Amino acid sequence: MTTRNPEDLEVQLQTAADELKNLETANDVKKWWNKHYYTLGHKRLGRLLLGQSVERLVERASGNRGDD
């Protein structure tokens, strides 16, 4: 759960996800990771890298994990 504004978080996640689609080399991924690490953190970036959707990451951040 985060205290960050969900709309801001969603915009940052969507930007990172869009950039991720255009990466071709490991060095590109390294630059992308360094660019977004401080705003999104390693867990969110790892989840994006593994293919989790932006919508799911925003859900996780809001604390609504769909467990009920």
VEXLO-357939 format. One record per residue (C-alpha): residue in three letters; residue number from 1; x, y, z. Coordinates in steps of 0.001 Angstrom, whole numbers. Example, Ala and Ser with C-alpha at 12.3 -4.5 7.8 and 13.67 -1.06 7.14 Angstrom:
2
aa,i,xx,yy,zz
ALA,1,12300,-4500,7800 .
SER,2,13670,-1060,7140 .
This chain:
68
aa,i,xx,yy,zz
MET,1,0,0,0 .
THR,2,1226,3497,-765 .
THR,3,377,7019,274 .
ARG,4,1077,8295,-3231 .
ASN,5,-1657,9664,-5422 .
PRO,6,-2976,6695,-7467 .
GLU,7,-3399,8841,-10589 .
ASP,8,245,9982,-10447 .
LEU,9,1410,6438,-9842 .
GLU,10,-638,5165,-12779 .
VAL,11,846,7792,-15109 .
GLN,12,4396,6898,-14018 .
LEU,13,3715,3170,-14410 .
GLN,14,2147,3647,-17841 .
THR,15,5114,5748,-18989 .
ALA,16,7560,3074,-17824 .
ALA,17,5475,305,-19428 .
ASP,18,5323,2166,-22751 .
GLU,19,9086,2719,-22726 .
LEU,20,9671,-939,-21845 .
LYS,21,7984,-2042,-25080 .
ASN,22,10691,-327,-27143 .
LEU,23,13746,-1747,-25389 .
GLU,24,15997,-4032,-27406 .
THR,25,19159,-4736,-25420 .
ALA,26,20160,-5468,-21848 .
ASN,27,21845,-2072,-21761 .
ASP,28,18531,-450,-22757 .
VAL,29,16840,-2249,-19851 .
LYS,30,19576,-1082,-17482 .
LYS,31,19077,2556,-18525 .
TRP,32,15281,2185,-18238 .
TRP,33,15631,646,-14771 .
ASN,34,17931,3434,-13557 .
LYS,35,15580,6072,-14953 .
HIS,36,12485,4752,-13126 .
TYR,37,13995,3117,-10029 .
TYR,38,13655,6044,-7637 .
THR,39,10031,6801,-8525 .
LEU,40,8659,3273,-8848 .
GLY,41,11012,988,-6931 .
HIS,42,12513,-2366,-7800 .
LYS,43,9413,-4466,-7043 .
ARG,44,7141,-2531,-9396 .
LEU,45,9773,-2405,-12121 .
GLY,46,10388,-6135,-11776 .
ARG,47,6688,-6840,-12025 .
LEU,48,6434,-4674,-15141 .
LEU,49,9448,-6445,-16617 .
LEU,50,7764,-9807,-15995 .
GLY,51,4605,-8663,-17770 .
GLN,52,2230,-7632,-15015 .
SER,53,-270,-5022,-16186 .
VAL,54,-267,-1398,-15071 .
GLU,55,-3839,-1832,-13833 .
ARG,56,-2812,-4712,-11577 .
LEU,57,114,-2754,-10164 .
VAL,58,-2152,198,-9365 .
GLU,59,-4565,-2229,-7654 .
ARG,60,-1720,-3605,-5548 .
ALA,61,-586,-116,-4591 .
SER,62,-4078,866,-3454 .
GLY,63,-4280,-2192,-1210 .
ASN,64,-7107,-3801,-3191 .
ARG,65,-5606,-7155,-4116 .
GLY,66,-8842,-8842,-5027 .
ASP,67,-8558,-11372,-2228 .
ASP,68,-12173,-11117,-1182 .
